Amino acid sequence: MNQTLSRSSSSATGLRIAVVSASWHRDIVERAHEGINAELARQGLDAGSTLTHFAVPGAFEIPLHAKKLAESGTFDAVIACGLIVNGGIYRHEFVTSAVIDGLMRVQLDTGVPVFSAVLTPRDFHDHEEHRAFFTAHFVKKGEEVASACLATLQSLRRLDALAR
């Protein structure tokens, strides 16, 4: 069953989602925002009043910002966007593991869902073919992460209602 979370089923103050995006490869990463906005619109939500965007220097900084945003009590969910590229050294795997593990820890510690559009391709070369592929891919990933976010929030609200 593919249900959507409409404005009428959100809280009286409206659904609030924080989007934290890494600034490395900003022109590619921010394309996820297009996909997120498109999916919200498809599900009847206004991105302008639902989303608040935050930029951080790189992917490594995303988990701390996600934690602060989740703990603020202001947001129903956090979406992380980033591109961690393999520069040919082990740092790529270290950063990838730290970011993904950190995001999981944030949601488990705070109870606020955290979603990842942090992509970690094995191969990314800064040439037109890869830039074009990942630019389009981030739009699709934005749509997918927004859909997962809305479905999860709806499911959690149903669980909360059952607990009452």
Secondary structure, 3 states (H helix, E strand, C coil): CCCCCCHHHCCCCCCCEEEEEECCCHHHHCHHHHHHHHHHHHCCCCHHHHEEEEEECCHHHHHHHHHHHHHCCCCCEEEEEEECCCCCCCHHHHHHHHHHHHHHHHHHHHCCCEEEEEECCCCCCCCHHHHHHHHHHHHHHHHHHHHHHHHHHHHHHHHHHHHC
